[in-house]
């Protein structure tokens, strides 16, 4: 791949860059990497020889078109962080008082990648596409916005996310790699309720896993049990 950098466009992509995204890009960087490259009408976070690396902290849907376009001509690796542990920092209302810091009871896991991957599960069948999941520890800074008082957080909105540490990373290059999310002790055929029970995860997440694995051809439908769809390994 021949990559030419437009000197007028360098660093334009960093103007609205969030703290977590910037920190992950620094953590991920290797010598000779090039950042914020203008290519095929898009800004690429990191270019490593003939590999394009995109770091997306949330909302895969927003970059669906970009990824499909780029993978037609280039090797692309999508990197996504999941907060295994999170500390929530609340800034004082009106700038008065002290900020508070507490550990969130929620713990993310590798399986949570399917909450985002539902945007384009079939992309895993493209040999030019690779998905890398980072398990991280992070801080989430929240500030109070009186205009959003009716929301479920009672007006507290996320201001930024900060990286503390990267504790694990997993790379998935083919649909076959995704078979690890179908445990060996899961009997066939199975429902999403069966999958949820074996994984120890909510039914909603098991449904997202099944949707994605079916979309990439890792599992297939095998009839129904009442109103529940039955699946088996493809």
N, C-alpha and C positions, 0 to 999 in steps of 0.2 A: 504494500500500500504506500502510495506517495502522499505525504501529508504536508501541506504548505500552510504556514501560519500567517494570517493577516496581521501585520504589525499594528494596525489601527484598532483591531478587535481584541487584542490580548488584554486580559483582566476585565473586560466588560462583563463577562459572566460572573465575576466575583462581587459586583457592586451590591447585589441583594443577597449575598451568600449568608446563610445562617451559621451560627456557631458550631453546631453539631456537624453539619456538612463540612465545614472548613477543617475541623479537627480530624475527622475521619479521612479526609483527603491527605492531610499531612501524615497521619499514621500509616496510610496505605502506600505512600509514595516510595519509590525506589530511585536510585541514581539514574540520571538520564531521562527520567519521565518528563513529559511536557504537559503543562496545565492550560486549561481553557483554550483549547484549539478550535478555531472556526473551520468546520468541515461539513460539506454537503448541506449547507444552510442551517447547521446546528452548532452549538457550543458543546464540546466534549470535555468532561471534567479532567480526565487524565488520558494521555496517549503514551503507550509503552510499546515501542517498535510498531508492529502491525496490529496491536490490540487496543481497542477503545474501552475505557473503563468509565462507567457512569455510577455515581453514588446517589441513591434515592432514599431519603429517610422516611418518606411516606407517600401515599397516593400514586400507585403504579399507573392508574388510569390516565394520569396527566401526561405520561411519556409513552403511551402505547404506540402512537403513530411514529414517534421518533425512533423507537427501538425496531419496529418493523421495517422502516426505511433503511436504517443503518445496517441491519443484519442481512440485507440483500447484497451488500457489497463488502462488508467488513466483519471482522470478529469483534464481538461485543461482550463485555462482562458487566453484569448489573450487580452492584453491591448494596445490600440492605441491612441496616442495623435493627436488632430487636433488643429491647431493654430487659435483660434478665433480672436486674435489680435497679430500682429507681428511688432517688431521694427528691422529695418535693420541697422547693423553697418558695415561701410566700413573702413578697416584699410588703412593707408596711403600707396600709391605706393612707393615701394623701401624703406619703413620704415621712410620716411621723411614727416613731416607735422603732422596734427592731424586727428584722426579718426572722422568720421561723423556718426550721428544717426538720423534716420527718421522713422516715423510710416508708415507702408505699408497700402495702401488703401484696400487691400484684407482682407476679413474676412471669416474665415472658419465656418462651421456649422456641426451639427451632420450628416446631409445628405451626407457630403463628405466622410463618411466611405465607401460608395459604390464604390468610385474610387479605393479602395484597395480590397474590398470584392469580386469584380468580379473574383479574383484569385481562390476562392473556396466557392461559395455561398451555395453549398449543405452541407458543413460542419455544417451549422446551424441546420441541421436535426439530428445531432449526439447528444444524450443526455449528452455525456461527454464533450461537447464543450460549452463554454460561451464566449461572446464577450463584452468587456467593452471599451467604448469610453470616453476619457478625453478631455474636451475643455480647452485649456490652453492659457496663454499669454507667448510669447517667444521672445527671441532675436536671430536673425540670423546674424552671423558674416561672412562677405565676404572679400576675399582678391583678389588682381589683379594678374592674371596669364597671362603673355603676350603670352604664347603658345596657349591660348584659345581665342584669340582676335576675331576670326570669329564667336563665339557663340553669341546668342541673347542678353546676358548680357555684351557684348563687353569686354570679358576677366575677368569679375568678377565672382568668383566661391565661393560657400558656404564652409567655413572652419569648422564651428561648429554651433550647435544650443544650446541655453541656456534656461533653464526653469526659468520663472519669477513667475508664479502662476498657479494653477489649479483652474478653476472657475466653472466647472460642470463635472459630470460624469454620464453616462448612461450605464446600463447593459442589454444585450439581451441574453436570455437563450434558446429561442425557436423561430421558424418561426412566431408563433403567435405574439410574441413581436414586430415583424417587421411591423405589420399592421399599426402602427402609421404613417408610411410614405405614406400611402394611405389615404388622408384626407376624412373625413366623407361627405364633400360636393362635392366630385368628383363623377359625375354621371357615371353609367356603361351603356354600355361598354365605355372604354376610350382608347385614344392613348397616346403615350409618350409626344406628344405635349400638350394634355390636362393636363397630370400630371405635366409637366413643368410649365404651366400657373398657375395652382392652388397652386403649391409649391413656385412659384416665383423663380425658379431655371433654369439654362440653359438646353436646350434640351438634350445635351450630358449627363448631370448628370441624367436626368430623364430616359434616355435609359439604363444607368448603373443600376439604381434602379429597373427598370422593369426586366432587365436580371437577377439580383440577386433574386428578389422576385419570379420570375417564377421558377428559379432553385431550390429554397427551398420550392416550392409548395404553396406560400402565394397568388399568383395570377395565372391565367391561360389564355391561348389564347381563343379568342371568335370571330374568323373570321378576316376579313380585311375591311378597309375602304379606297378604292383606293389602294395605295401602303403601307398604314400604318396598322400595326397589331393592332387589338383591344384586350383589356384585361378586365377581370373582377375578382373580389375577389373570391378566391377558396372556 
